[in-house]
Amino acid sequence: MRISVVIPSFNRADRIVRALESVFTQTLAAAEVIVVDDGSTDNTGDVIAARRTETIYLHQPRSGVSGARNVGLRRARGDWIAFLDSDDEWLPRKLEHQAAALQQHEDYRICHTNEIWIRNGRRVNPMKKHQKSGGWILQRCFPRCVISPSSVLIHRSVFDDVGFFDEELPACEDYDLWLRICARYPVLYLPHAMIKKYGGHADQLSRAWWGMDRFRIRALEKLIRSEVLSYDDHVLALKTLLSKAAIVMTGARKRGNHDLAAEYAGKLTLFQKLLKDLVTATPGVERMSP
């Protein structure tokens, strides 16, 4: 098993050393470690050069985390891909445990683990809605992201099947990818915490955008257009779209953004019609147009 580690980073010279050290102290060594510097203006390059000569360092103009991960994916030579966000940290036996589990369950092409949450320097307990699981978990993916990028180990053939990260999504790009993967593949889950996931800092992507459900809606619309869903999954996806569109519409009205509110009111009407058509139709089911 040759594992390529892909670490996207932007202006995190103060944190990427911790991430890298957690990779280089793994009990199972990765075949290569690729850091994609997404247009940093700090001294990220100097920090990496001073710490580890075996790191593959790629610098690109600022394009976002999806573009950075995709650059790393295209450069990777391993048959398995592991992602690590530059502000997160692996526990020492993360790769070892995942590799052993995947060797025992050869039918799986993606494995993720439990995690430890650190917020503002203190450990916190995730709420029940964030609970991780394995198997065919697509329906659990609809409300929110239930897989952490830093926890996954994915066979590269999966990307040949479902595609890379969507660079047109400014946020929720991981949510979008997990939808596409989990609609086609079961997920192997290890219940032991294998990563430390850090939050609370000002440069978190989730803090940069209001109305994150706007991007989840786009991802769900794409999934429905792909026509890979079972009937039950299709129904639940549309119900989720109704809920999320209502949330965005209400939020836009509160902020006085009448154009956005009108846009999502229109989406609500469309999703209601599609759901009605789906549950009442005989063989032909109306689909959303591209």
Secondary structure, DSSP 8 states (H G I E B T S, - for coil): --EEEEEEESS-HHHHHHHHHHHHT-SS--SEEEEEEES--SSHHHHHHHH-TTSEEEEE----HHHHHHHHHHH--SSEEEE--TT-EE-TTHHHHHHHHHHH-TT-SEEEEEEEEEETTEEE---GGG----BS-HHHHTTS--S-GGG-EEEHHHHHHH-S--TT-SS-HHHHHHHHHHTT--BEEEEEEEEEEEE--TT-GGGS-S-THHHHHHHHHHHHHTT---HHHHHHHHHHHHHHHHHHHHHHHHTT-HHHHHHHHHHHHHHHHHHHHHHH-SS-------
